[in-house]
């Protein structure tokens, strides 16, 4: 895993994520996006094993529904984007050349 993939993973998953764990997962899965999807799926599963909302009257209220929906949104976004180590369909790695026509500006006197 190169530094660009590591930085992208830490940006997606947060700076508190263990880099050694990310490196081991990258060796097994071979793409940064697959690593991010696996880590987020585990976080989602961990949230679903506990009650999403806990209320003890007058003492404490814990609500993890917003966290769950945030992780699900992030999982959906990662399905649509490419990681730093992936190439898109039709992308051959060469720079793209965009051409355009130049027209003289019309001036009114």
Buried (B, 14 or more C-beta within 10 A) or exposed (E): BEEEBBEBBBEBBEEEBEEEEBBEBBEEBEBBBBBBBEBBEEBBEEBEEEEEEEEEEEEEEEEBEEEBEEBEEBBEEBEEEBBBBEEEEEEEEEEEEEEEEEEEEEEEE
